[in-house]
Amino acid sequence: MAEDIATTTGIARHGATRLPSVDVDSFNIELKDDDGFLGDRASKGAFRKMLDSLRKPLKKNGDDPLGNKSAEAIGKTALDEALVGDDIHASALVHGAIEEFAQELAYVTRRFLKTKAWADTERIVVGGGLRQSRVGELAIARTDIILKAEDFEVDLIPIRYHPDEAGLIGCLHLAPSWIFEAHDSILAVDIGGTNIRCGVVETRWKKAPDLSKASVWQSELWRHADDEPTREGTVKRLVKMLKGLIAAADAEGLRLAPFIGIACPGVINEDGSIEKGAQNLPGNWESRISWTIILKSTNVFGWLRLPNLALPRLFPTFACLPTPS
């Protein structure tokens, strides 16, 4: 991250690698091995598969302490409870999956650290859904220990903000700093493979010019994976969410900035179109249509009276946004 907060004179362009408070050296590294993308070895889905694999021999004898549900159907809270509960066999299963996952995450991290762009990395901040649990925090801590035991001089830590809010707050770092002098909040959107979250983020810039005191004032979540919408349906629902937030912010007397930040999967071009990596977005996004064109066509800017929005490039979740930690 840059040592000082730079002042810019225009709205940030889409997919920018130089932002007001951070320079992006690398993003969306598509390292592969024989099984596919390297990052998939340390995903939430991979953890669930590891846990089910450990349970498989126990199921044959009807001795699975976690019951009949698949790991996918067991929530994070239930896994956390099993981890510290009285059933030591259930706890041992979860601990075993944590260890196996940590070994995989350490392997993936080592491969990333061997790339030129990651060579001088000093700290890796882990976000995402897995971090939102005690199980995830232990997996991250165990990975950090593994790497340090191998003499890697890098810290691996959970992101400081709540995972549901980190992407929204991170959008503040896409905006030019002059915006914060006249406005106290922005609209932010975090698009994932399962959920879309929209929110109003208060900058609290006067308390902390580095945006370390920023917070989500209000947000709305849509689990689009349950609805399997088209691209058009996705945009319609997104606009509805944004309009509701605009009305709520206006009623509260907040001064929304002329800016919408969107964290979106894939490689984002300067015109706001998605070049690649949109396979997890709801609907068909293969045609290179710009987010700017999409949202302007819905007149959401008329509601907000805004001329601009900006999208970041999406990086691996452990290096995603310049969130203070």
GULUM-200289 format. One record per residue (C-alpha): residue in one letter; x, y, z. Coordinates in nm, 2 decimals, decimal comma, always signed. Layout:
@vexlum A&xx X&yy Y&zz Z
...
This chain:
@vexlum M&xx +0,00&yy +0,00&zz +0,00
@vexlum A&xx +0,12&yy +0,35&zz -0,08
@vexlum E&xx +0,26&yy +0,53&zz +0,22
@vexlum D&xx +0,05&yy +0,84&zz +0,17
@vexlum I&xx -0,31&yy +0,88&zz +0,05
@vexlum A&xx -0,28&yy +1,03&zz -0,29
@vexlum T&xx -0,52&yy +1,29&zz -0,43
@vexlum T&xx -0,67&yy +1,22&zz -0,77
@vexlum T&xx -0,85&yy +1,46&zz -1,00
@vexlum G&xx -1,10&yy +1,24&zz -1,17
@vexlum I&xx -1,33&yy +0,94&zz -1,12
@vexlum A&xx -1,13&yy +0,62&zz -1,10
@vexlum R&xx -1,14&yy +0,42&zz -1,42
@vexlum H&xx -1,26&yy +0,06&zz -1,43
@vexlum G&xx -1,01&yy -0,21&zz -1,35
@vexlum A&xx -0,75&yy +0,04&zz -1,24
@vexlum T&xx -0,42&yy -0,10&zz -1,10
@vexlum R&xx -0,33&yy +0,24&zz -0,94
@vexlum L&xx -0,58&yy +0,35&zz -0,68
@vexlum P&xx -0,57&yy +0,65&zz -0,45
@vexlum S&xx -0,42&yy +0,45&zz -0,16
@vexlum V&xx -0,28&yy +0,14&zz -0,31
@vexlum D&xx -0,10&yy +0,00&zz -0,62
@vexlum V&xx -0,21&yy -0,34&zz -0,75
@vexlum D&xx +0,09&yy -0,55&zz -0,86
@vexlum S&xx -0,11&yy -0,87&zz -0,94
@vexlum F&xx -0,46&yy -1,00&zz -0,95
@vexlum N&xx -0,66&yy -1,30&zz -1,07
@vexlum I&xx -0,35&yy -1,53&zz -1,11
@vexlum E&xx -0,47&yy -1,84&zz -1,30
@vexlum L&xx -0,22&yy -2,09&zz -1,19
@vexlum K&xx -0,31&yy -2,45&zz -1,28
@vexlum D&xx -0,21&yy -2,80&zz -1,19
@vexlum D&xx -0,33&yy -3,14&zz -1,32
@vexlum D&xx -0,66&yy -3,10&zz -1,14
@vexlum G&xx -0,75&yy -2,75&zz -1,26
@vexlum F&xx -0,71&yy -2,41&zz -1,11
@vexlum L&xx -0,47&yy -2,41&zz -0,82
@vexlum G&xx -0,69&yy -2,20&zz -0,60
@vexlum D&xx -0,97&yy -2,45&zz -0,61
@vexlum R&xx -0,75&yy -2,68&zz -0,39
@vexlum A&xx -0,81&yy -2,44&zz -0,09
@vexlum S&xx -1,17&yy -2,33&zz -0,15
@vexlum K&xx -1,47&yy -2,36&zz +0,08
@vexlum G&xx -1,59&yy -2,65&zz -0,14
@vexlum A&xx -1,26&yy -2,82&zz -0,10
@vexlum F&xx -1,28&yy -2,81&zz +0,27
@vexlum R&xx -1,62&yy -2,97&zz +0,26
@vexlum K&xx -1,49&yy -3,25&zz +0,04
@vexlum M&xx -1,20&yy -3,31&zz +0,28
@vexlum L&xx -1,44&yy -3,34&zz +0,57
@vexlum D&xx -1,67&yy -3,58&zz +0,38
@vexlum S&xx -1,37&yy -3,79&zz +0,28
@vexlum L&xx -1,27&yy -3,82&zz +0,65
@vexlum R&xx -1,63&yy -3,92&zz +0,74
@vexlum K&xx -1,66&yy -4,18&zz +0,46
@vexlum P&xx -1,51&yy -4,48&zz +0,65
@vexlum L&xx -1,72&yy -4,40&zz +0,96
@vexlum K&xx -2,04&yy -4,39&zz +0,76
@vexlum K&xx -1,99&yy -4,75&zz +0,66
@vexlum N&xx -2,03&yy -4,86&zz +1,02
@vexlum G&xx -2,29&yy -4,60&zz +1,10
@vexlum D&xx -2,05&yy -4,43&zz +1,34
@vexlum D&xx -2,03&yy -4,08&zz +1,19
@vexlum P&xx -2,05&yy -3,83&zz +1,48
@vexlum L&xx -2,16&yy -3,56&zz +1,25
@vexlum G&xx -2,48&yy -3,75&zz +1,14
@vexlum N&xx -2,62&yy -3,82&zz +0,80
@vexlum K&xx -2,60&yy -3,47&zz +0,64
@vexlum S&xx -2,33&yy -3,41&zz +0,39
@vexlum A&xx -2,07&yy -3,16&zz +0,48
@vexlum E&xx -2,22&yy -2,91&zz +0,23
@vexlum A&xx -2,55&yy -2,92&zz +0,43
@vexlum I&xx -2,38&yy -2,86&zz +0,76
@vexlum G&xx -2,36&yy -2,49&zz +0,84
@vexlum K&xx -2,05&yy -2,31&zz +0,97
@vexlum T&xx -2,21&yy -2,26&zz +1,31
@vexlum A&xx -2,27&yy -2,64&zz +1,35
@vexlum L&xx -1,91&yy -2,71&zz +1,26
@vexlum D&xx -1,79&yy -2,45&zz +1,51
@vexlum E&xx -2,01&yy -2,62&zz +1,78
@vexlum A&xx -1,87&yy -2,96&zz +1,69
@vexlum L&xx -1,52&yy -2,83&zz +1,71
@vexlum V&xx -1,56&yy -2,73&zz +2,08
@vexlum G&xx -1,84&yy -2,97&zz +2,18
@vexlum D&xx -1,84&yy -3,27&zz +2,42
@vexlum D&xx -1,83&yy -3,52&zz +2,14
@vexlum I&xx -1,45&yy -3,57&zz +2,10
@vexlum H&xx -1,49&yy -3,78&zz +1,78
@vexlum A&xx -1,69&yy -3,50&zz +1,61
@vexlum S&xx -1,43&yy -3,25&zz +1,72
@vexlum A&xx -1,15&yy -3,48&zz +1,60
@vexlum L&xx -1,31&yy -3,50&zz +1,25
@vexlum V&xx -1,33&yy -3,12&zz +1,22
@vexlum H&xx -0,98&yy -3,08&zz +1,34
@vexlum G&xx -0,86&yy -3,33&zz +1,09
@vexlum A&xx -1,03&yy -3,14&zz +0,81
@vexlum I&xx -0,87&yy -2,82&zz +0,93
@vexlum E&xx -0,53&yy -2,97&zz +0,92
@vexlum E&xx -0,57&yy -3,11&zz +0,57
@vexlum F&xx -0,71&yy -2,78&zz +0,44
@vexlum A&xx -0,43&yy -2,59&zz +0,60
@vexlum Q&xx -0,18&yy -2,80&zz +0,42
@vexlum E&xx -0,35&yy -2,74&zz +0,09
@vexlum L&xx -0,37&yy -2,36&zz +0,16
@vexlum A&xx -0,01&yy -2,36&zz +0,25
@vexlum Y&xx +0,07&yy -2,53&zz -0,08
@vexlum V&xx -0,13&yy -2,29&zz -0,28
@vexlum T&xx +0,03&yy -1,99&zz -0,10
@vexlum R&xx +0,38&yy -2,13&zz -0,16
@vexlum R&xx +0,30&yy -2,15&zz -0,53
@vexlum F&xx +0,17&yy -1,79&zz -0,54
@vexlum L&xx +0,47&yy -1,66&zz -0,35
@vexlum K&xx +0,70&yy -1,81&zz -0,61
@vexlum T&xx +0,56&yy -1,59&zz -0,88
@vexlum K&xx +0,74&yy -1,26&zz -0,96
@vexlum A&xx +0,45&yy -1,04&zz -0,86
@vexlum W&xx +0,42&yy -1,21&zz -0,51
@vexlum A&xx +0,79&yy -1,24&zz -0,44
@vexlum D&xx +0,81&yy -0,96&zz -0,19
@vexlum T&xx +0,47&yy -1,01&zz -0,02
@vexlum E&xx +0,49&yy -0,95&zz +0,36
@vexlum R&xx +0,12&yy -1,00&zz +0,46
@vexlum I&xx -0,17&yy -1,20&zz +0,32
@vexlum V&xx -0,52&yy -1,10&zz +0,44
@vexlum V&xx -0,78&yy -1,38&zz +0,40
@vexlum G&xx -1,14&yy -1,30&zz +0,35
@vexlum G&xx -1,44&yy -1,50&zz +0,22
@vexlum G&xx -1,70&yy -1,71&zz +0,38
@vexlum L&xx -1,46&yy -1,96&zz +0,54
@vexlum R&xx -1,30&yy -1,69&zz +0,74
@vexlum Q&xx -1,64&yy -1,61&zz +0,90
@vexlum S&xx -1,61&yy -1,90&zz +1,14
@vexlum R&xx -1,38&yy -2,04&zz +1,41
@vexlum V&xx -1,30&yy -2,33&zz +1,18
@vexlum G&xx -1,18&yy -2,09&zz +0,92
@vexlum E&xx -0,98&yy -1,88&zz +1,16
@vexlum L&xx -0,80&yy -2,20&zz +1,29
@vexlum A&xx -0,73&yy -2,31&zz +0,93
@vexlum I&xx -0,57&yy -1,97&zz +0,86
@vexlum A&xx -0,37&yy -1,97&zz +1,18
@vexlum R&xx -0,25&yy -2,32&zz +1,11
@vexlum T&xx -0,14&yy -2,23&zz +0,76
@vexlum D&xx +0,05&yy -1,93&zz +0,89
@vexlum I&xx +0,24&yy -2,17&zz +1,13
@vexlum I&xx +0,32&yy -2,41&zz +0,84
@vexlum L&xx +0,46&yy -2,13&zz +0,63
@vexlum K&xx +0,67&yy -1,98&zz +0,91
@vexlum A&xx +0,81&yy -2,33&zz +0,99
@vexlum E&xx +0,93&yy -2,34&zz +0,63
@vexlum D&xx +1,10&yy -2,00&zz +0,67
@vexlum F&xx +0,85&yy -1,79&zz +0,47
@vexlum E&xx +0,86&yy -1,44&zz +0,60
@vexlum V&xx +0,50&yy -1,37&zz +0,55
@vexlum D&xx +0,20&yy -1,32&zz +0,78
@vexlum L&xx -0,13&yy -1,49&zz +0,70
@vexlum I&xx -0,42&yy -1,33&zz +0,89
@vexlum P&xx -0,80&yy -1,30&zz +0,87
@vexlum I&xx -0,94&yy -0,98&zz +0,73
@vexlum R&xx -1,02&yy -0,73&zz +1,01
@vexlum Y&xx -1,37&yy -0,64&zz +0,88
@vexlum H&xx -1,66&yy -0,88&zz +0,88
@vexlum P&xx -1,64&yy -1,09&zz +0,56
@vexlum D&xx -1,99&yy -0,98&zz +0,46
@vexlum E&xx -1,88&yy -0,61&zz +0,48
@vexlum A&xx -1,52&yy -0,62&zz +0,37
@vexlum G&xx -1,59&yy -0,61&zz +0,00
@vexlum L&xx -1,83&yy -0,32&zz +0,04
@vexlum I&xx -1,59&yy -0,12&zz +0,25
@vexlum G&xx -1,31&yy -0,19&zz +0,02
@vexlum C&xx -1,49&yy -0,02&zz -0,26
@vexlum L&xx -1,41&yy +0,31&zz -0,09
@vexlum H&xx -1,05&yy +0,27&zz -0,20
@vexlum L&xx -1,16&yy +0,28&zz -0,56
@vexlum A&xx -1,29&yy +0,64&zz -0,52
@vexlum P&xx -1,07&yy +0,95&zz -0,57
@vexlum S&xx -1,01&yy +1,12&zz -0,23
@vexlum W&xx -1,16&yy +1,45&zz -0,33
@vexlum I&xx -1,50&yy +1,28&zz -0,31
@vexlum F&xx -1,48&yy +1,25&zz +0,06
@vexlum E&xx -1,45&yy +1,62&zz +0,13
@vexlum A&xx -1,81&yy +1,69&zz +0,02
@vexlum H&xx -1,98&yy +1,35&zz +0,07
@vexlum D&xx -2,00&yy +1,11&zz +0,37
@vexlum S&xx -2,10&yy +0,79&zz +0,20
@vexlum I&xx -2,10&yy +0,58&zz -0,12
@vexlum L&xx -2,30&yy +0,30&zz -0,28
@vexlum A&xx -2,11&yy -0,02&zz -0,30
@vexlum V&xx -2,19&yy -0,36&zz -0,46
@vexlum D&xx -2,01&yy -0,69&zz -0,39
@vexlum I&xx -2,09&yy -0,96&zz -0,64
@vexlum G&xx -2,01&yy -1,33&zz -0,57
@vexlum G&xx -2,08&yy -1,66&zz -0,71
@vexlum T&xx -2,36&yy -1,72&zz -0,45
@vexlum N&xx -2,47&yy -1,38&zz -0,32
@vexlum I&xx -2,49&yy -1,02&zz -0,43
@vexlum R&xx -2,47&yy -0,77&zz -0,15
@vexlum C&xx -2,54&yy -0,39&zz -0,19
@vexlum G&xx -2,47&yy -0,14&zz +0,08
@vexlum V&xx -2,43&yy +0,22&zz +0,18
@vexlum V&xx -2,08&yy +0,27&zz +0,32
@vexlum E&xx -2,01&yy +0,57&zz +0,55
@vexlum T&xx -1,66&yy +0,70&zz +0,49
@vexlum R&xx -1,60&yy +0,86&zz +0,83
@vexlum W&xx -1,32&yy +1,04&zz +0,65
@vexlum K&xx -1,30&yy +1,33&zz +0,89
@vexlum K&xx -1,22&yy +1,08&zz +1,17
@vexlum A&xx -0,97&yy +0,88&zz +0,97
@vexlum P&xx -0,85&yy +1,00&zz +0,62
@vexlum D&xx -0,70&yy +0,66&zz +0,56
@vexlum L&xx -1,06&yy +0,52&zz +0,57
@vexlum S&xx -0,98&yy +0,28&zz +0,86
@vexlum K&xx -1,30&yy +0,40&zz +1,05
@vexlum A&xx -1,53&yy +0,33&zz +0,75
@vexlum S&xx -1,84&yy +0,12&zz +0,82
@vexlum V&xx -2,14&yy -0,02&zz +0,64
@vexlum W&xx -2,44&yy +0,19&zz +0,74
@vexlum Q&xx -2,70&yy -0,04&zz +0,57
@vexlum S&xx -2,69&yy -0,33&zz +0,33
@vexlum E&xx -2,91&yy -0,58&zz +0,15
@vexlum L&xx -2,83&yy -0,94&zz +0,05
@vexlum W&xx -2,97&yy -1,14&zz -0,23
@vexlum R&xx -2,87&yy -1,51&zz -0,26
@vexlum H&xx -2,90&yy -1,53&zz -0,63
@vexlum A&xx -2,78&yy -1,89&zz -0,64
@vexlum D&xx -3,12&yy -2,00&zz -0,51
@vexlum D&xx -3,30&yy -1,82&zz -0,80
@vexlum E&xx -3,07&yy -1,89&zz -1,09
@vexlum P&xx -3,16&yy -1,57&zz -1,27
@vexlum T&xx -3,08&yy -1,45&zz -1,62
@vexlum R&xx -2,84&yy -1,16&zz -1,67
@vexlum E&xx -3,13&yy -0,93&zz -1,72
@vexlum G&xx -3,30&yy -1,06&zz -1,41
@vexlum T&xx -2,98&yy -1,00&zz -1,21
@vexlum V&xx -2,95&yy -0,64&zz -1,33
@vexlum K&xx -3,32&yy -0,58&zz -1,25
@vexlum R&xx -3,28&yy -0,71&zz -0,90
@vexlum L&xx -2,96&yy -0,52&zz -0,84
@vexlum V&xx -3,11&yy -0,19&zz -0,95
@vexlum K&xx -3,41&yy -0,25&zz -0,72
@vexlum M&xx -3,17&yy -0,30&zz -0,43
@vexlum L&xx -2,97&yy +0,01&zz -0,52
@vexlum K&xx -3,28&yy +0,23&zz -0,55
@vexlum G&xx -3,40&yy +0,11&zz -0,20
@vexlum L&xx -3,07&yy +0,20&zz -0,05
@vexlum I&xx -3,07&yy +0,54&zz -0,22
@vexlum A&xx -3,41&yy +0,62&zz -0,08
@vexlum A&xx -3,31&yy +0,50&zz +0,27
@vexlum A&xx -2,99&yy +0,71&zz +0,26
@vexlum D&xx -3,18&yy +1,02&zz +0,14
@vexlum A&xx -3,43&yy +0,98&zz +0,43
@vexlum E&xx -3,14&yy +0,95&zz +0,67
@vexlum G&xx -2,98&yy +1,27&zz +0,54
@vexlum L&xx -2,67&yy +1,10&zz +0,41
@vexlum R&xx -2,47&yy +1,27&zz +0,14
@vexlum L&xx -2,41&yy +1,00&zz -0,12
@vexlum A&xx -2,11&yy +1,06&zz -0,34
@vexlum P&xx -2,14&yy +1,06&zz -0,72
@vexlum F&xx -1,99&yy +0,72&zz -0,74
@vexlum I&xx -2,08&yy +0,35&zz -0,72
@vexlum G&xx -1,81&yy +0,09&zz -0,65
@vexlum I&xx -1,86&yy -0,27&zz -0,77
@vexlum A&xx -1,65&yy -0,56&zz -0,67
@vexlum C&xx -1,70&yy -0,81&zz -0,95
@vexlum P&xx -1,55&yy -1,15&zz -1,04
@vexlum G&xx -1,32&yy -1,16&zz -1,34
@vexlum V&xx -1,09&yy -0,94&zz -1,53
@vexlum I&xx -1,24&yy -0,59&zz -1,57
@vexlum N&xx -1,15&yy -0,39&zz -1,88
@vexlum E&xx -1,12&yy -0,01&zz -1,88
@vexlum D&xx -1,47&yy +0,03&zz -2,04
@vexlum G&xx -1,63&yy -0,17&zz -1,75
@vexlum S&xx -1,68&yy -0,49&zz -1,95
@vexlum I&xx -1,57&yy -0,83&zz -1,82
@vexlum E&xx -1,30&yy -0,99&zz -2,03
@vexlum K&xx -1,30&yy -1,33&zz -1,86
@vexlum G&xx -1,37&yy -1,50&zz -1,53
@vexlum A&xx -1,74&yy -1,43&zz -1,52
@vexlum Q&xx -1,84&yy -1,80&zz -1,52
@vexlum N&xx -1,97&yy -1,77&zz -1,16
@vexlum L&xx -2,19&yy -1,47&zz -1,22
@vexlum P&xx -2,56&yy -1,52&zz -1,23
@vexlum G&xx -2,68&yy -1,54&zz -1,60
@vexlum N&xx -2,48&yy -1,53&zz -1,92
@vexlum W&xx -2,20&yy -1,27&zz -1,92
@vexlum E&xx -2,00&yy -1,41&zz -2,21
@vexlum S&xx -2,08&yy -1,11&zz -2,43
@vexlum R&xx -1,85&yy -0,82&zz -2,34
@vexlum I&xx -2,11&yy -0,56&zz -2,23
@vexlum S&xx -2,01&yy -0,28&zz -2,00
@vexlum W&xx -2,15&yy -0,25&zz -1,65
@vexlum T&xx -2,16&yy +0,12&zz -1,71
@vexlum I&xx -2,39&yy +0,08&zz -2,01
@vexlum I&xx -2,61&yy -0,18&zz -1,82
@vexlum L&xx -2,67&yy +0,04&zz -1,52
@vexlum K&xx -2,72&yy +0,36&zz -1,72
@vexlum S&xx -2,98&yy +0,19&zz -1,93
@vexlum T&xx -3,18&yy +0,12&zz -1,61
@vexlum N&xx -3,18&yy +0,48&zz -1,50
@vexlum V&xx -3,03&yy +0,40&zz -1,16
@vexlum F&xx -2,82&yy +0,71&zz -1,21
@vexlum G&xx -3,13&yy +0,92&zz -1,25
@vexlum W&xx -3,24&yy +0,81&zz -0,90
@vexlum L&xx -2,90&yy +0,89&zz -0,76
@vexlum R&xx -2,83&yy +1,18&zz -0,99
@vexlum L&xx -2,49&yy +1,03&zz -1,05
@vexlum P&xx -2,28&yy +1,02&zz -1,36
@vexlum N&xx -2,03&yy +0,75&zz -1,27
@vexlum L&xx -1,94&yy +0,42&zz -1,13
@vexlum A&xx -1,62&yy +0,22&zz -1,11
@vexlum L&xx -1,52&yy -0,15&zz -1,08
@vexlum P&xx -1,20&yy -0,30&zz -0,95
@vexlum R&xx -1,03&yy -0,59&zz -1,09
@vexlum L&xx -1,09&yy -0,89&zz -0,87
@vexlum F&xx -0,80&yy -1,05&zz -0,70
@vexlum P&xx -0,77&yy -1,37&zz -0,49
@vexlum T&xx -0,96&yy -1,32&zz -0,17
@vexlum F&xx -0,65&yy -1,32&zz +0,03
@vexlum A&xx -0,51&yy -1,01&zz -0,16
@vexlum C&xx -0,84&yy -0,86&zz -0,27
@vexlum L&xx -0,88&yy -0,51&zz -0,14
@vexlum P&xx -0,67&yy -0,25&zz +0,04
@vexlum T&xx -0,86&yy -0,29&zz +0,37
@vexlum P&xx -0,66&yy -0,18&zz +0,67
@vexlum S&xx -0,59&yy -0,47&zz +0,90
